[in-house]
Amino acid sequence: MSGYEQGRRVEWAVIDDLKANGYLCTRAASSKGVADVIAIKPGQVLLVSVKRTTPPGPVERTALVGVARMRRPEGVGREVCVRIE
């Protein structure tokens, strides 16, 4: 199994977990942005960076913190989640 396939498998496992907890999810295929998975439910938006083997590097951490600091509508929570498997 290629690294891409292994990464995709982990992303779908994250999506399955989130859906089981009531989120609507979308996967950003071949993501080069800040989120691999976007998960939404009332009052909450999660931007999930999925890592199969290593934590985010300095550039990605800076981008994640930037997203976490963005202004958001009243009553909308803010979370940045990183799952390493």
N, CA, C and O atoms as CSV, one atom per row, in Angstrom:
chain,resi,resn,atom,element,x,y,z
A,1,MET,N,N,0.848,-1.170,0.000
A,1,MET,CA,C,0.000,0.000,0.000
A,1,MET,C,C,0.899,1.240,0.000
A,1,MET,O,O,1.837,1.334,0.792
A,2,SER,N,N,0.609,2.180,-0.886
A,2,SER,CA,C,1.425,3.392,-0.983
A,2,SER,C,C,1.180,4.314,0.203
A,2,SER,O,O,0.200,4.160,0.932
A,3,GLY,N,N,2.088,5.279,0.389
A,3,GLY,CA,C,1.916,6.260,1.455
A,3,GLY,C,C,0.624,7.050,1.291
A,3,GLY,O,O,-0.058,7.352,2.271
A,4,TYR,N,N,0.289,7.387,0.030
A,4,TYR,CA,C,-0.962,8.107,-0.234
A,4,TYR,C,C,-2.166,7.270,0.219
A,4,TYR,O,O,-3.077,7.781,0.871
A,5,GLU,N,N,-2.156,5.999,-0.131
A,5,GLU,CA,C,-3.277,5.121,0.238
A,5,GLU,C,C,-3.382,4.967,1.758
A,5,GLU,O,O,-4.482,4.944,2.310
A,6,GLN,N,N,-2.246,4.862,2.419
A,6,GLN,CA,C,-2.262,4.752,3.879
A,6,GLN,C,C,-2.807,6.035,4.515
A,6,GLN,O,O,-3.601,5.983,5.454
A,7,GLY,N,N,-2.375,7.177,3.994
A,7,GLY,CA,C,-2.877,8.459,4.498
A,7,GLY,C,C,-4.372,8.612,4.270
A,7,GLY,O,O,-5.098,9.079,5.148
A,8,ARG,N,N,-4.826,8.216,3.091
A,8,ARG,CA,C,-6.255,8.284,2.776
A,8,ARG,C,C,-7.062,7.377,3.709
A,8,ARG,O,O,-8.155,7.743,4.142
A,9,ARG,N,N,-6.527,6.208,4.013
A,9,ARG,CA,C,-7.202,5.280,4.927
A,9,ARG,C,C,-7.391,5.920,6.297
A,9,ARG,O,O,-8.458,5.801,6.900
A,10,VAL,N,N,-6.358,6.597,6.786
A,10,VAL,CA,C,-6.453,7.255,8.092
A,10,VAL,C,C,-7.453,8.409,8.033
A,10,VAL,O,O,-8.232,8.598,8.967
A,11,GLU,N,N,-7.438,9.178,6.949
A,11,GLU,CA,C,-8.410,10.271,6.811
A,11,GLU,C,C,-9.841,9.740,6.869
A,11,GLU,O,O,-10.697,10.333,7.526
A,12,TRP,N,N,-10.103,8.631,6.188
A,12,TRP,CA,C,-11.455,8.069,6.216
A,12,TRP,C,C,-11.809,7.519,7.589
A,12,TRP,O,O,-12.975,7.548,7.981
A,13,ALA,N,N,-10.823,7.019,8.324
A,13,ALA,CA,C,-11.084,6.568,9.702
A,13,ALA,C,C,-11.478,7.757,10.574
A,13,ALA,O,O,-12.376,7.644,11.409
A,14,VAL,N,N,-10.813,8.891,10.385
A,14,VAL,CA,C,-11.159,10.112,11.121
A,14,VAL,C,C,-12.574,10.550,10.749
A,14,VAL,O,O,-13.365,10.898,11.625
A,15,ILE,N,N,-12.894,10.535,9.456
A,15,ILE,CA,C,-14.232,10.916,9.006
A,15,ILE,C,C,-15.286,9.999,9.622
A,15,ILE,O,O,-16.324,10.475,10.082
A,16,ASP,N,N,-15.034,8.709,9.637
A,16,ASP,CA,C,-15.985,7.766,10.238
A,16,ASP,C,C,-16.215,8.089,11.715
A,16,ASP,O,O,-17.353,8.061,12.185
A,17,ASP,N,N,-15.137,8.398,12.450
A,17,ASP,CA,C,-15.267,8.760,13.868
A,17,ASP,C,C,-16.106,10.025,14.034
A,17,ASP,O,O,-16.988,10.090,14.891
A,18,LEU,N,N,-15.823,11.022,13.209
A,18,LEU,CA,C,-16.554,12.284,13.320
A,18,LEU,C,C,-18.033,12.102,12.973
A,18,LEU,O,O,-18.904,12.627,13.666
A,19,LYS,N,N,-18.313,11.364,11.908
A,19,LYS,CA,C,-19.709,11.116,11.528
A,19,LYS,C,C,-20.459,10.390,12.642
A,19,LYS,O,O,-21.632,10.668,12.890
A,20,ALA,N,N,-19.784,9.466,13.305
A,20,ALA,CA,C,-20.403,8.738,14.417
A,20,ALA,C,C,-20.745,9.680,15.571
A,20,ALA,O,O,-21.586,9.364,16.413
A,21,ASN,N,N,-20.081,10.842,15.601
A,21,ASN,CA,C,-20.341,11.843,16.633
A,21,ASN,C,C,-21.186,13.001,16.122
A,21,ASN,O,O,-21.210,14.074,16.724
A,22,GLY,N,N,-21.878,12.780,15.012
A,22,GLY,CA,C,-22.864,13.741,14.539
A,22,GLY,C,C,-22.384,14.836,13.611
A,22,GLY,O,O,-23.122,15.787,13.353
A,23,TYR,N,N,-21.177,14.728,13.104
A,23,TYR,CA,C,-20.650,15.753,12.201
A,23,TYR,C,C,-20.962,15.416,10.740
A,23,TYR,O,O,-21.021,14.248,10.357
A,24,LEU,N,N,-21.157,16.452,9.944
A,24,LEU,CA,C,-21.144,16.336,8.487
A,24,LEU,C,C,-19.706,16.599,8.078
A,24,LEU,O,O,-19.098,17.564,8.541
A,25,CYS,N,N,-19.155,15.759,7.221
A,25,CYS,CA,C,-17.725,15.848,6.921
A,25,CYS,C,C,-17.463,15.936,5.430
A,25,CYS,O,O,-18.228,15.434,4.606
A,26,THR,N,N,-16.359,16.588,5.113
A,26,THR,CA,C,-15.838,16.567,3.759
A,26,THR,C,C,-14.328,16.383,3.844
A,26,THR,O,O,-13.671,16.901,4.746
A,27,ARG,N,N,-13.802,15.641,2.894
A,27,ARG,CA,C,-12.368,15.381,2.827
A,27,ARG,C,C,-11.777,16.242,1.722
A,27,ARG,O,O,-12.288,16.254,0.602
A,28,ALA,N,N,-10.719,16.950,2.025
A,28,ALA,CA,C,-10.030,17.764,1.033
A,28,ALA,C,C,-8.955,16.888,0.396
A,28,ALA,O,O,-7.817,16.857,0.865
A,29,ALA,N,N,-9.315,16.178,-0.670
A,29,ALA,CA,C,-8.391,15.246,-1.315
A,29,ALA,C,C,-7.124,15.974,-1.770
A,29,ALA,O,O,-7.190,17.096,-2.274
A,30,SER,N,N,-5.986,15.332,-1.590
A,30,SER,CA,C,-4.679,15.910,-1.947
A,30,SER,C,C,-4.487,17.273,-1.315
A,30,SER,O,O,-3.929,18.182,-1.929
A,31,SER,N,N,-4.953,17.407,-0.084
A,31,SER,CA,C,-4.909,18.685,0.612
A,31,SER,C,C,-3.488,19.202,0.746
A,31,SER,O,O,-2.588,18.494,1.199
A,32,LYS,N,N,-3.309,20.437,0.347
A,32,LYS,CA,C,-2.049,21.145,0.596
A,32,LYS,C,C,-2.329,22.339,1.490
A,32,LYS,O,O,-1.450,23.164,1.741
A,33,GLY,N,N,-3.562,22.421,1.968
A,33,GLY,CA,C,-3.969,23.531,2.819
A,33,GLY,C,C,-3.887,23.157,4.281
A,33,GLY,O,O,-3.189,22.221,4.671
A,34,VAL,N,N,-4.623,23.918,5.084
A,34,VAL,CA,C,-4.533,23.765,6.532
A,34,VAL,C,C,-5.362,22.594,7.048
A,34,VAL,O,O,-5.132,22.134,8.166
A,35,ALA,N,N,-6.328,22.095,6.258
A,35,ALA,CA,C,-7.199,21.027,6.759
A,35,ALA,C,C,-7.309,19.895,5.751
A,35,ALA,O,O,-7.444,20.119,4.548
A,36,ASP,N,N,-7.249,18.676,6.270
A,36,ASP,CA,C,-7.492,17.492,5.451
A,36,ASP,C,C,-8.968,17.122,5.482
A,36,ASP,O,O,-9.512,16.601,4.508
A,37,VAL,N,N,-9.602,17.397,6.610
A,37,VAL,CA,C,-11.022,17.088,6.799
A,37,VAL,C,C,-11.682,18.309,7.426
A,37,VAL,O,O,-11.134,18.923,8.341
A,38,ILE,N,N,-12.860,18.652,6.926
A,38,ILE,CA,C,-13.676,19.705,7.524
A,38,ILE,C,C,-14.929,19.030,8.052
A,38,ILE,O,O,-15.626,18.327,7.319
A,39,ALA,N,N,-15.213,19.252,9.342
A,39,ALA,CA,C,-16.353,18.615,9.994
A,39,ALA,C,C,-17.228,19.702,10.616
A,39,ALA,O,O,-16.729,20.612,11.277
A,40,ILE,N,N,-18.547,19.596,10.395
A,40,ILE,CA,C,-19.477,20.637,10.833
A,40,ILE,C,C,-20.660,20.018,11.542
A,40,ILE,O,O,-21.203,19.004,11.103
A,41,LYS,N,N,-21.057,20.633,12.644
A,41,LYS,CA,C,-22.346,20.367,13.262
A,41,LYS,C,C,-22.774,21.668,13.923
A,41,LYS,O,O,-21.944,22.564,14.082
A,42,PRO,N,N,-24.025,21.807,14.311
A,42,PRO,CA,C,-24.501,23.097,14.810
A,42,PRO,C,C,-23.569,23.709,15.865
A,42,PRO,O,O,-23.267,23.096,16.889
A,43,GLY,N,N,-23.131,24.929,15.580
A,43,GLY,CA,C,-22.283,25.659,16.507
A,43,GLY,C,C,-20.826,25.254,16.520
A,43,GLY,O,O,-20.055,25.747,17.344
A,44,GLN,N,N,-20.432,24.367,15.624
A,44,GLN,CA,C,-19.057,23.869,15.666
A,44,GLN,C,C,-18.545,23.550,14.269
A,44,GLN,O,O,-19.219,22.891,13.477
A,45,VAL,N,N,-17.357,24.026,13.989
A,45,VAL,CA,C,-16.650,23.698,12.750
A,45,VAL,C,C,-15.262,23.211,13.146
A,45,VAL,O,O,-14.525,23.912,13.839
A,46,LEU,N,N,-14.911,22.010,12.704
A,46,LEU,CA,C,-13.580,21.464,12.980
A,46,LEU,C,C,-12.770,21.440,11.691
A,46,LEU,O,O,-13.254,20.985,10.655
A,47,LEU,N,N,-11.555,21.923,11.757
A,47,LEU,CA,C,-10.594,21.779,10.674
A,47,LEU,C,C,-9.573,20.771,11.168
A,47,LEU,O,O,-8.829,21.041,12.111
A,48,VAL,N,N,-9.537,19.619,10.536
A,48,VAL,CA,C,-8.733,18.507,11.043
A,48,VAL,C,C,-7.543,18.264,10.121
A,48,VAL,O,O,-7.701,18.049,8.919
A,49,SER,N,N,-6.370,18.303,10.700
A,49,SER,CA,C,-5.149,17.945,9.991
A,49,SER,C,C,-4.808,16.516,10.398
A,49,SER,O,O,-4.522,16.253,11.566
A,50,VAL,N,N,-4.837,15.605,9.449
A,50,VAL,CA,C,-4.610,14.184,9.740
A,50,VAL,C,C,-3.161,13.846,9.412
A,50,VAL,O,O,-2.694,14.065,8.295
A,51,LYS,N,N,-2.471,13.317,10.392
A,51,LYS,CA,C,-1.077,12.920,10.209
A,51,LYS,C,C,-0.953,11.439,10.508
A,51,LYS,O,O,-1.392,10.970,11.558
A,52,ARG,N,N,-0.365,10.719,9.602
A,52,ARG,CA,C,-0.220,9.278,9.772
A,52,ARG,C,C,1.006,8.928,10.594
A,52,ARG,O,O,0.979,7.954,11.347
A,53,THR,N,N,2.077,9.694,10.472
A,53,THR,CA,C,3.320,9.295,11.135
A,53,THR,C,C,3.992,10.395,11.954
A,53,THR,O,O,4.640,10.090,12.956
A,54,THR,N,N,3.861,11.644,11.568
A,54,THR,CA,C,4.587,12.712,12.257
A,54,THR,C,C,3.671,13.899,12.544
A,54,THR,O,O,2.705,14.127,11.817
A,55,PRO,N,N,3.969,14.653,13.598
A,55,PRO,CA,C,3.176,15.849,13.877
A,55,PRO,C,C,3.444,16.937,12.835
A,55,PRO,O,O,4.417,16.852,12.086
A,56,PRO,N,N,2.582,17.961,12.786
A,56,PRO,CA,C,2.791,19.044,11.819
A,56,PRO,C,C,4.128,19.748,12.068
A,56,PRO,O,O,4.560,19.915,13.209
A,57,GLY,N,N,4.763,20.150,10.983
A,57,GLY,CA,C,6.009,20.909,11.086
A,57,GLY,C,C,5.734,22.367,11.434
A,57,GLY,O,O,4.575,22.756,11.579
A,58,PRO,N,N,6.784,23.182,11.572
A,58,PRO,CA,C,6.626,24.570,11.993
A,58,PRO,C,C,5.719,25.406,11.084
A,58,PRO,O,O,4.907,26.190,11.576
A,59,VAL,N,N,5.848,25.249,9.777
A,59,VAL,CA,C,5.024,26.035,8.852
A,59,VAL,C,C,3.548,25.666,9.007
A,59,VAL,O,O,2.684,26.542,9.061
A,60,GLU,N,N,3.271,24.382,9.075
A,60,GLU,CA,C,1.882,23.941,9.217
A,60,GLU,C,C,1.309,24.339,10.577
A,60,GLU,O,O,0.145,24.729,10.669
A,61,ARG,N,N,2.119,24.241,11.629
A,61,ARG,CA,C,1.646,24.675,12.959
A,61,ARG,C,C,1.286,26.148,12.941
A,61,ARG,O,O,0.268,26.542,13.511
A,62,THR,N,N,2.106,26.970,12.295
A,62,THR,CA,C,1.821,28.406,12.194
A,62,THR,C,C,0.508,28.634,11.455
A,62,THR,O,O,-0.291,29.477,11.862
A,63,ALA,N,N,0.279,27.896,10.379
A,63,ALA,CA,C,-0.982,28.027,9.633
A,63,ALA,C,C,-2.169,27.607,10.492
A,63,ALA,O,O,-3.212,28.262,10.460
A,64,LEU,N,N,-2.031,26.530,11.255
A,64,LEU,CA,C,-3.116,26.066,12.119
A,64,LEU,C,C,-3.450,27.108,13.191
A,64,LEU,O,O,-4.620,27.374,13.468
A,65,VAL,N,N,-2.424,27.684,13.780
A,65,VAL,CA,C,-2.644,28.720,14.794
A,65,VAL,C,C,-3.326,29.931,14.154
A,65,VAL,O,O,-4.211,30.533,14.761
A,66,GLY,N,N,-2.923,30.289,12.941
A,66,GLY,CA,C,-3.565,31.408,12.237
A,66,GLY,C,C,-5.048,31.169,12.027
A,66,GLY,O,O,-5.856,32.079,12.213
A,67,VAL,N,N,-5.413,29.963,11.645
A,67,VAL,CA,C,-6.824,29.631,11.465
A,67,VAL,C,C,-7.557,29.699,12.805
A,67,VAL,O,O,-8.671,30.217,12.881
A,68,ALA,N,N,-6.936,29.183,13.846
A,68,ALA,CA,C,-7.572,29.187,15.170
A,68,ALA,C,C,-7.833,30.615,15.655
A,68,ALA,O,O,-8.769,30.842,16.422
A,69,ARG,N,N,-7.034,31.559,15.226
A,69,ARG,CA,C,-7.187,32.952,15.678
A,69,ARG,C,C,-8.157,33.765,14.820
A,69,ARG,O,O,-8.470,34.906,15.162
A,70,MET,N,N,-8.633,33.202,13.721
A,70,MET,CA,C,-9.529,33.948,12.833
A,70,MET,C,C,-10.819,34.348,13.547
A,70,MET,O,O,-11.303,33.646,14.435
A,71,ARG,N,N,-11.356,35.486,13.138
A,71,ARG,CA,C,-12.658,35.899,13.655
A,71,ARG,C,C,-13.698,34.912,13.167
A,71,ARG,O,O,-13.567,34.332,12.089
A,72,ARG,N,N,-14.732,34.728,13.972
A,72,ARG,CA,C,-15.792,33.795,13.606
A,72,ARG,C,C,-17.128,34.350,14.068
A,72,ARG,O,O,-17.176,35.228,14.929
A,73,PRO,N,N,-18.203,33.843,13.503
A,73,PRO,CA,C,-19.528,34.328,13.911
A,73,PRO,C,C,-19.799,34.050,15.388
A,73,PRO,O,O,-19.283,33.090,15.959
A,74,GLU,N,N,-20.613,34.903,15.988
A,74,GLU,CA,C,-21.028,34.716,17.382
A,74,GLU,C,C,-21.579,33.316,17.584
A,74,GLU,O,O,-22.391,32.850,16.784
A,75,GLY,N,N,-21.155,32.643,18.632
A,75,GLY,CA,C,-21.686,31.329,18.971
A,75,GLY,C,C,-21.055,30.164,18.240
A,75,GLY,O,O,-21.440,29.018,18.475
A,76,VAL,N,N,-20.096,30.419,17.358
A,76,VAL,CA,C,-19.429,29.329,16.643
A,76,VAL,C,C,-18.123,29.025,17.349
A,76,VAL,O,O,-17.284,29.908,17.528
A,77,GLY,N,N,-17.955,27.783,17.745
A,77,GLY,CA,C,-16.754,27.374,18.456
A,77,GLY,C,C,-15.545,27.343,17.540
A,77,GLY,O,O,-15.664,27.443,16.319
A,78,ARG,N,N,-14.389,27.202,18.150
A,78,ARG,CA,C,-13.147,27.182,17.388
A,78,ARG,C,C,-12.302,26.044,17.922
A,78,ARG,O,O,-11.996,25.991,19.114
A,79,GLU,N,N,-11.932,25.146,17.050
A,79,GLU,CA,C,-11.038,24.052,17.438
A,79,GLU,C,C,-10.125,23.736,16.271
A,79,GLU,O,O,-10.544,23.766,15.114
A,80,VAL,N,N,-8.902,23.439,16.576
A,80,VAL,CA,C,-7.987,22.876,15.597
A,80,VAL,C,C,-7.583,21.522,16.147
A,80,VAL,O,O,-7.060,21.426,17.257
A,81,CYS,N,N,-7.825,20.479,15.373
A,81,CYS,CA,C,-7.579,19.114,15.838
A,81,CYS,C,C,-6.485,18.478,14.995
A,81,CYS,O,O,-6.470,18.616,13.772
A,82,VAL,N,N,-5.598,17.799,15.639
A,82,VAL,CA,C,-4.565,17.046,14.935
A,82,VAL,C,C,-4.599,15.619,15.478
A,82,VAL,O,O,-4.515,15.402,16.687
A,83,ARG,N,N,-4.722,14.662,14.581
A,83,ARG,CA,C,-4.739,13.257,14.984
A,83,ARG,C,C,-3.567,12.557,14.310
A,83,ARG,O,O,-3.432,12.592,13.087
A,84,ILE,N,N,-2.739,11.934,15.097
A,84,ILE,CA,C,-1.601,11.181,14.566
A,84,ILE,C,C,-1.878,9.716,14.818
A,84,ILE,O,O,-2.178,9.313,15.942
A,85,GLU,N,N,-1.777,8.929,13.775
A,85,GLU,CA,C,-2.058,7.497,13.901
A,85,GLU,C,C,-0.898,6.692,13.414
A,85,GLU,O,O,-0.945,5.463,13.440
